[in-house]
Amino acid sequence: MIQAFRRHRPWCEDWAAIALALGYVGGFLAAMELALARLLFLAAF
């Protein structure tokens, strides 16, 4: 079943999907880090 799915989609699309997922995860982590830094900055003063 997975191999049939792979036959329909070329590898470049798989890599695009992986890169997109990594971009979303990276953006989410960056936003969390920004929010944490802002909270620490507000707590310090």
QUIRANOR-V49653 format. One line per field, one symbol per residue. psi: psi as a letter, one per 20 degrees, with the letter a starting at -180 (. if undefined). A space follows every 50 residues. Layout:
psi = ???
This chain:
psi = ghhhghhhprhhhghggghgghgggghghghggggghgghghhh.
